[in-house]
């Protein structure tokens, strides 16, 4: 509803489906006026309205909505055969004994993170997953148990038509759910969009269309449309199944954008004992979590005005801080001169009585603002202002990537906030060698597979994903100064050509394999950028 504030919508996962998408899904899922239809998160009734046009007196629509205001709206959009239940969907499901009752389940499940999921609802929802042999975690989002509930609700041959986040394709914690779905639906059609179809949110969405029937492995087809306007001309029956049999426990569905040869090459390289991982040469850790960057990180002017510069250490936290593959002292000094926020308040004092007067004044101001009550600050004992895990990394690696991942050698005393990962080279390994080899077609291609993309064209790599990236051997002839200059002045493809020639070919990869890896990266990254 229009009058719901943004925070309430976020907590309830309330992002409403465009009528064209609701109509498309409903028309596919419902095959008879006699069908029994379930909408377990009906919101203001967009799906209910579409279903009411197709269900006759001998059929029925059941909708569940936790908001009384919206339940009333949804009820007004249904007919005499529509029942809207105001309450929590999982509580209703726990008491209704409706397994295998419905011919169609439609809707757009709420996107609610584990920590925002009310405890009593969460326990019922996660218990439902456990019943099906799944192992939920603290990363489990509410939409996942909604999918499991919908699956239980369908009778044999029934149809599920859901709007789901693209996380289903790419996140590791959805791997069990992907495998579960391939056993519960013998035919699955996945519809994706090159452009975002939900106004006002960054989350990429997909349409999941499944025909409920237990099987060993579903036949999965994918249609990648420009936007929702192309749904009018799409025939779901003509969406061909993909022959490649992915290992759904270990391989992400994002690989369905690739052809068989590309998938087989990735499998071969991933399984090869001759291909190193980044973890063979370095560790990747999150940057410093200050708990309040606006308080702890400042520019030179602020540090000087507050007389705090003496207790500040250099820090970077933006991609424009590290444009090349080498970050040096003149570059850090230029950032200071440009008044960039590269000063981190680093206080080692654990007692207020020992704080310098200037620092004490600033700390007390922060307490008046309530900064010490923030979660990350509150749990720091005995001093909320003393930042833990401060160390200077050998290199940097962006956490959120717009063009391509890279490792930047650090020849300064700067550390980083948690917007940038910290890289520590193993004993005896030269960080310059790691950095100069980092922008290669193999590592770039796997980064699109191992990471996950969000709206705005951003690719995110967490440390555990970064260290698993296949990486060239550190025995090449690339010079960090020359590669750094090339990274700043040349087109990215030209840089990749140079790095590939010095790293991939000596590893035994053929020219055609190198070209295929480049094409994989280009295909997946271009699709990601198209959703800006």
DAQUI-V93157 format. One record per residue. N is the residue number from 1. RES is the residue in three letters. PSI is psi in degrees with one decimal (999 if undefined). NEAR is the number of other C-alpha atoms within 12 Angstrom. Layout:
N	RES	PSI	NEAR
N	RES	PSI	NEAR
//
This chain:
1	UNK	150.7	23
2	UNK	-32.2	13
3	UNK	4.9	10
4	UNK	130.6	20
5	UNK	163.8	13
6	UNK	-40.2	16
7	UNK	-41.3	14
8	UNK	-42.1	17
9	UNK	-40.8	22
10	UNK	-46.4	19
11	UNK	-33.7	22
12	UNK	-4.2	30
13	UNK	31.1	31
14	UNK	94.7	33
15	UNK	117.3	38
16	UNK	144.8	34
17	UNK	132.0	39
18	UNK	137.3	25
19	UNK	-35.0	26
20	UNK	-38.1	23
21	UNK	-42.5	37
22	UNK	-41.6	33
23	UNK	-44.4	31
24	UNK	-48.9	35
25	UNK	-42.9	44
26	UNK	-43.1	43
27	UNK	-29.5	36
28	UNK	-41.2	35
29	UNK	-38.3	40
30	UNK	123.8	40
31	UNK	-10.2	23
32	UNK	145.8	25
33	UNK	-13.7	23
34	UNK	-0.7	21
35	UNK	145.8	32
36	UNK	123.7	38
37	UNK	137.7	50
38	UNK	132.6	52
39	UNK	96.9	53
40	UNK	-3.4	47
41	UNK	67.5	48
42	UNK	-9.7	51
43	UNK	-133.4	43
44	UNK	5.9	38
45	UNK	21.4	43
46	UNK	-45.1	38
47	UNK	-36.3	50
48	UNK	-43.0	50
49	UNK	-43.0	32
50	UNK	-40.5	35
51	UNK	-33.2	46
52	UNK	-24.9	40
53	UNK	-11.1	26
54	UNK	-18.1	31
55	UNK	130.6	33
56	UNK	-169.2	23
57	UNK	-26.4	18
58	UNK	-8.9	16
59	UNK	-170.1	28
60	UNK	153.4	34
61	UNK	126.6	46
62	UNK	123.5	45
63	UNK	143.5	46
64	UNK	131.5	41
65	UNK	129.3	38
66	UNK	-25.2	29
67	UNK	122.6	29
68	UNK	-37.0	20
69	UNK	-44.4	23
70	UNK	-33.4	31
71	UNK	-38.2	33
72	UNK	-41.3	27
73	UNK	-44.5	25
74	UNK	-40.3	37
75	UNK	-36.6	32
76	UNK	-18.4	22
77	UNK	-6.5	28
78	UNK	174.0	32
79	UNK	-162.3	25
80	UNK	-19.1	19
81	UNK	14.6	28
82	UNK	129.6	37
83	UNK	118.2	30
84	UNK	122.4	40
85	UNK	123.3	33
86	UNK	111.1	28
87	UNK	-178.5	25
88	UNK	130.6	32
89	UNK	-38.5	39
90	UNK	-32.9	39
91	UNK	-43.8	25
92	UNK	-46.7	25
93	UNK	-37.5	31
94	UNK	-28.0	21
95	UNK	-9.3	13
96	UNK	-18.1	15
97	UNK	56.6	15
98	UNK	25.5	23
99	UNK	132.8	21
100	UNK	20.0	25
101	UNK	-28.0	28
102	UNK	145.2	35
103	UNK	-26.5	41
104	UNK	139.9	47
105	UNK	126.3	54
106	UNK	160.6	54
107	UNK	-172.1	51
108	UNK	88.6	47
109	UNK	150.2	40
110	UNK	146.8	38
111	UNK	93.1	35
112	UNK	121.6	31
113	UNK	156.6	23
114	UNK	-47.3	27
115	UNK	-19.5	17
116	UNK	-4.4	24
117	UNK	120.6	29
118	UNK	138.1	20
119	UNK	-45.5	16
120	UNK	-38.5	15
121	UNK	-41.9	27
122	UNK	-41.9	31
123	UNK	-41.8	23
124	UNK	-42.6	27
125	UNK	-46.8	39
126	UNK	-31.9	35
127	UNK	-35.2	27
128	UNK	-40.3	30
129	UNK	-41.0	32
130	UNK	-38.8	21
131	UNK	-31.4	16
132	UNK	9.5	24
133	UNK	10.4	15
134	UNK	157.7	26
135	UNK	88.5	23
136	UNK	158.3	30
137	UNK	-174.5	24
138	UNK	0.0	17
139	UNK	-7.8	21
140	UNK	128.5	33
141	UNK	155.4	36
142	UNK	-30.1	43
143	UNK	-25.3	40
144	UNK	-51.7	45
145	UNK	-25.0	43
146	UNK	-39.6	43
147	UNK	-41.1	47
148	UNK	-43.2	39
149	UNK	-44.0	42
150	UNK	-38.8	46
151	UNK	-43.0	45
152	UNK	-31.6	37
153	UNK	-21.9	35
154	UNK	140.6	36
155	UNK	166.2	28
156	UNK	127.8	24
157	UNK	-5.3	27
158	UNK	168.8	38
159	UNK	136.5	44
160	UNK	127.4	50
161	UNK	99.6	45
162	UNK	147.1	48
163	UNK	125.0	46
164	UNK	154.2	37
165	UNK	149.6	41
166	UNK	-4.7	35
167	UNK	-29.9	32
168	UNK	-35.5	39
169	UNK	-34.1	41
170	UNK	-19.6	37
171	UNK	145.9	34
172	UNK	-35.6	31
173	UNK	-5.3	27
174	UNK	4.6	35
175	UNK	-44.3	29
176	UNK	-37.9	33
177	UNK	-39.6	38
178	UNK	-45.5	37
179	UNK	-39.2	31
180	UNK	-45.2	35
181	UNK	-34.4	41
182	UNK	-13.6	33
183	UNK	-20.3	27
184	UNK	-15.0	35
185	UNK	122.1	37
186	UNK	-21.0	28
187	UNK	125.0	34
188	UNK	131.1	36
189	UNK	128.9	38
190	UNK	125.0	40
191	UNK	122.0	42
192	UNK	166.6	37
193	UNK	134.6	33
194	UNK	-29.4	32
195	UNK	152.9	30
196	UNK	140.0	32
197	UNK	-6.0	35
198	UNK	115.1	28
199	UNK	134.4	16
200	UNK	-0.8	14
201	UNK	149.8	24
202	UNK	-18.7	21
203	UNK	126.4	30
204	UNK	140.6	38
205	UNK	156.7	39
206	UNK	164.9	38
207	UNK	127.4	42
208	UNK	121.3	42
209	UNK	113.0	43
210	UNK	143.1	44
211	UNK	115.8	39
212	UNK	114.8	35
213	UNK	123.7	28
214	UNK	139.0	23
215	UNK	173.6	20
216	UNK	-38.5	17
217	UNK	127.5	24
218	UNK	153.4	31
219	UNK	119.6	29
220	UNK	132.4	34
221	UNK	154.0	31
222	UNK	134.6	36
223	UNK	122.3	33
224	UNK	104.7	27
225	UNK	160.5	24
226	UNK	-51.9	19
227	UNK	-174.7	28
228	UNK	-17.2	32
229	UNK	-23.4	19
230	UNK	-4.4	22
231	UNK	-30.4	27
232	UNK	-33.0	17
233	UNK	6.0	14
234	UNK	129.5	22
235	UNK	113.0	18
236	UNK	-36.7	31
237	UNK	-22.9	19
238	UNK	2.7	12
239	UNK	105.7	22
240	UNK	144.9	19
241	UNK	148.8	21
242	UNK	127.9	25
243	UNK	-28.7	18
244	UNK	130.0	26
245	UNK	93.0	27
246	UNK	150.7	29
247	UNK	99.6	22
248	UNK	-17.4	32
249	UNK	-21.5	24
250	UNK	-19.7	25
251	UNK	132.7	31
252	UNK	152.0	35
253	UNK	-11.6	39
254	UNK	-20.9	40
255	UNK	-10.0	35
256	UNK	-10.5	35
257	UNK	-7.6	35
258	UNK	164.2	32
259	UNK	173.6	21
260	UNK	-41.8	19
261	UNK	-40.5	21
262	UNK	-42.6	31
263	UNK	-42.0	33
264	UNK	-37.2	23
265	UNK	-43.6	29
266	UNK	-41.4	37
267	UNK	-44.5	25
268	UNK	-44.8	17
269	UNK	-38.7	30
270	UNK	-34.2	26
271	UNK	-11.4	15
272	UNK	130.9	15
273	UNK	-13.2	11
274	UNK	-8.8	17
275	UNK	115.0	29
276	UNK	167.2	26
277	UNK	160.2	32
278	UNK	-32.2	38
279	UNK	-16.4	27
280	UNK	-17.2	27
281	UNK	-22.6	34
282	UNK	161.7	37
283	UNK	149.9	32
284	UNK	126.5	35
285	UNK	157.2	37
286	UNK	154.9	31
287	UNK	-174.4	36
288	UNK	129.3	34
289	UNK	102.8	30
290	UNK	-28.6	36
291	UNK	-18.6	27
292	UNK	84.6	28
293	UNK	-35.0	29
294	UNK	-20.6	19
295	UNK	-45.2	30
296	UNK	-23.7	39
297	UNK	130.2	36
298	UNK	171.8	33
299	UNK	176.4	32
300	UNK	-37.3	31
301	UNK	-45.2	20
302	UNK	-44.1	25
303	UNK	-40.3	31
304	UNK	-44.0	18
305	UNK	-33.8	14
306	UNK	0.8	23
307	UNK	39.9	20
308	UNK	-5.4	31
309	UNK	-32.8	27
310	UNK	-26.8	20
311	UNK	26.2	28
312	UNK	147.3	30
313	UNK	153.3	34
314	UNK	140.5	38
315	UNK	147.2	45
316	UNK	160.0	45
317	UNK	10.7	36
318	UNK	149.9	26
319	UNK	-33.5	29
320	UNK	-12.3	20
321	UNK	-27.8	36
322	UNK	72.7	35
323	UNK	-22.8	30
324	UNK	-150.0	38
325	UNK	4.5	42
326	UNK	126.6	39
327	UNK	117.0	40
328	UNK	177.0	26
329	UNK	-42.6	18
330	UNK	-34.7	14
331	UNK	-40.7	27
332	UNK	-41.2	32
333	UNK	-35.3	25
334	UNK	-38.3	18
335	UNK	-39.1	29
336	UNK	-45.5	28
337	UNK	-31.5	16
338	UNK	6.5	15
339	UNK	33.6	20
340	UNK	158.9	27
341	UNK	84.8	35
342	UNK	22.5	38
343	UNK	120.5	39
344	UNK	124.8	40
345	UNK	114.1	40
346	UNK	94.0	34
347	UNK	124.9	30
348	UNK	-5.5	23
349	UNK	137.2	22
350	UNK	-0.3	20
351	UNK	134.9	18
352	UNK	-33.6	22
353	UNK	-19.9	13
354	UNK	-4.4	14
355	UNK	139.9	23
356	UNK	152.0	20
357	UNK	-43.0	16
358	UNK	-42.0	23
359	UNK	-39.9	31
360	UNK	-42.9	25
361	UNK	-42.2	18
362	UNK	-40.8	28
363	UNK	-43.4	32
364	UNK	-35.0	20
365	UNK	-43.2	17
366	UNK	-37.5	22
367	UNK	-36.4	20
368	UNK	-30.5	12
369	UNK	-8.9	15
370	UNK	12.6	17
371	UNK	-30.4	25
372	UNK	-12.0	28
373	UNK	-7.0	18
374	UNK	150.2	20
375	UNK	-50.6	16
376	UNK	-32.8	22
377	UNK	-39.9	27
378	UNK	-33.9	21
379	UNK	-1.7	18
380	UNK	112.2	21
381	UNK	140.5	17
382	UNK	-1.5	17
383	UNK	112.6	25
384	UNK	-19.7	33
385	UNK	-6.1	41
386	UNK	107.0	33
387	UNK	128.2	35
388	UNK	172.0	25
389	UNK	41.7	21
390	UNK	117.1	28
391	UNK	156.7	24
392	UNK	119.5	28
393	UNK	157.6	38
394	UNK	-27.2	38
395	UNK	172.0	45
396	UNK	152.2	52
397	UNK	126.4	54
398	UNK	140.1	43
399	UNK	-43.6	38
400	UNK	123.5	32
401	UNK	131.6	34
402	UNK	-45.2	27
403	UNK	-74.4	30
404	UNK	147.2	43
405	UNK	151.3	44
406	UNK	160.3	45
407	UNK	131.4	49
408	UNK	120.5	42
409	UNK	137.3	40
410	UNK	111.3	37
411	UNK	25.4	26
412	UNK	-176.9	26
413	UNK	18.6	28
414	UNK	146.8	37
415	UNK	-162.0	44
416	UNK	155.1	44
417	UNK	177.5	43
418	UNK	6.9	31
419	UNK	-12.6	30
420	UNK	136.7	38
421	UNK	152.5	42
422	UNK	133.2	41
423	UNK	129.9	40
424	UNK	114.8	37
425	UNK	146.0	32
426	UNK	158.8	20
427	UNK	127.7	12
428	UNK	-3.4	14
429	UNK	132.8	22
430	UNK	119.1	27
431	UNK	-30.3	35
432	UNK	-37.9	37
433	UNK	-38.6	37
434	UNK	-48.1	48
435	UNK	-44.6	46
436	UNK	-21.5	42
437	UNK	-4.9	46
438	UNK	-28.9	51
439	UNK	76.5	47
440	UNK	157.7	42
441	UNK	-34.7	47
442	UNK	-51.2	48
443	UNK	-39.0	45
444	UNK	-43.4	44
445	UNK	-46.0	41
446	UNK	-26.2	45
447	UNK	-35.3	48
448	UNK	-28.0	50
449	UNK	-45.5	44
450	UNK	-31.9	37
451	UNK	-169.5	38
452	UNK	144.6	37
453	UNK	150.2	41
454	UNK	174.6	34
455	UNK	156.9	33
456	UNK	4.8	26
457	UNK	18.5	29
458	UNK	134.9	31
459	UNK	132.8	36
460	UNK	131.5	35
461	UNK	120.9	39
462	UNK	161.0	32
463	UNK	-41.8	32
464	UNK	-27.3	23
465	UNK	-38.9	30
466	UNK	-44.2	43
467	UNK	-20.2	32
468	UNK	-3.0	28
469	UNK	129.9	40
470	UNK	138.6	40
471	UNK	146.4	43
472	UNK	159.7	40
473	UNK	148.0	36
474	UNK	67.4	32
475	UNK	47.8	21
476	UNK	176.8	26
477	UNK	18.7	22
478	UNK	136.9	28
479	UNK	124.6	24
480	UNK	-37.9	31
481	UNK	-41.0	22
482	UNK	-41.0	22
483	UNK	-37.2	36
484	UNK	-45.5	34
485	UNK	-41.4	20
486	UNK	-37.3	27
487	UNK	-24.1	33
488	UNK	-23.7	20
489	UNK	-24.1	16
490	UNK	166.5	17
491	UNK	148.4	14
492	UNK	-44.5	27
493	UNK	-35.7	24
494	UNK	-38.8	20
495	UNK	-45.2	31
496	UNK	-40.0	36
497	UNK	-45.9	27
498	UNK	-47.2	30
499	UNK	-41.8	40
500	UNK	-43.5	38
501	UNK	-30.1	28
502	UNK	-12.4	31
503	UNK	-47.3	35
504	UNK	-43.2	38
505	UNK	-42.0	24
506	UNK	-18.3	20
507	UNK	-5.1	26
508	UNK	1.8	19
509	UNK	134.5	25
510	UNK	166.4	17
511	UNK	-38.9	18
512	UNK	-34.6	17
513	UNK	-40.2	27
514	UNK	-40.5	34
515	UNK	-39.8	26
516	UNK	-40.4	27
517	UNK	-40.8	38
518	UNK	-41.0	36
519	UNK	-37.7	28
520	UNK	-49.4	36
521	UNK	-44.9	37
522	UNK	-41.7	29
523	UNK	-48.1	26
524	UNK	-39.2	36
525	UNK	-35.5	38
526	UNK	-39.2	26
527	UNK	-39.8	33
528	UNK	-44.5	35
529	UNK	-27.7	26
530	UNK	-14.7	24
531	UNK	16.3	30
532	UNK	999	23
//
